[in-house]
């Protein structure tokens, strides 16, 4: 999905409202409902039933009033705080305010910085300890440093308890939607629900500390109007976002289907030091909806596999001819240094045009780098069968550079690996990148630091392999896998907190 600047979204909305029979208030109601839906998802994960909605004077505040109504109707204890008196509201925002009041909701008005400082809410002993906080203070048109009541409200939001997840409406208040700059106080959101298209400023590296998990919600602006105004940031990366993800995989299953209808994936990995890594991958492959998962693992891994992945079966991968029953293979999780047999298998998987589509991870990536850089292996450019999933250190080995050089220009590194190995490349890390040979680049702005823990990469490998086995193309499997892996990580973080997150938590939240 491409990005859009403020002028572009304004133009698309103006045409939609004036010429495409979309009432502006209908769009506002859809926006507020989308915010409420995401708030309820986060609240459910965190076990929260209270919401605090902070609203400013513009249409962003109107979206907040609608969200407050939806949350109230769904049984939440909702409190609304305002930075302006209701008489200052205009247009759709005033209408949303009246509809909210008609529902029986009232707001506490704190129209100055002094009012915020003098309010009981400013006292940490009184401030809520467990609530969803919705930031609907400033919209995408706001420029410059916030002042007065709005600045005070932003400081209040940023000072709330860590147990109060913060969701921003369209843009974190105080962040410039075009440049990504924060010239003054700015909300540090756990999630941002933006509308129609991601805003161009969100692509700026400096902006990403404020955005959190980015959700793009469709509010009915016609796609042709949005595409006409869309753009790409300097690095050329598109965003991996829900509206396009939904079109990749439709999980409806035929009534007469069976396990073979959904593919067979083989996971090759494990060693005495890392016996459980391929088991995590197998569990994720099943969560991807794969019908059958086989494990080629050493004896040290089998007891754990029998307990933790009882649905999987055991197999031995010896050569490509014996793998005709598989639609996808993942090689690498927990593998350790490759012995001659495994190195021979890897060479066959990456060279034989008849081999199943393959995900290469972990120590198999190091072996692949050796094949190319030391032995002169050249990829088959006639078919796109490989997906590589390196972290920065592995990416450095694939390119023969240092991890610092990879991190210094991640988009260039991802594109170089994709071109050199003729493979879809998933460069893991903060804002994971998916690069295709030929230069197309996509970025995932989901995920969180809690996922920096052992085993999460193995889950991603298995998830992508399971999607490949189901029949998805290499590009789609990589994009869908990265998106849902990040989504599961953020859901797990809302439920358990980032500090306590472990890889198996993601299995409980991983849903296509």
Helices and strands as residue ranges (DSSP letters): E 3-4, H 6-19, H 24-46, E 50-55, H 59-73, E 77-82, G 86-88, H 91-102, E 107-109, H 113-118, G 120-122, E 132-136, H 148-158, E 166-169, E 191-195, E 198-199, G 200-203, G 205-207, H 208-211, E 213-217, H 223-229, E 230-231, E 237-239, H 242-245, G 259-262, E 264-268, H 277-287, E 292-296, H 299-308, E 313-314, G 320-323, E 328-331, H 340-351, E 357-360, H 363-373, E 386-388, H 392-399, H 403-408, H 410-421, E 424-427, E 433-435, E 441-443, G 449-451, H 456-469, H 474-496, H 503-509
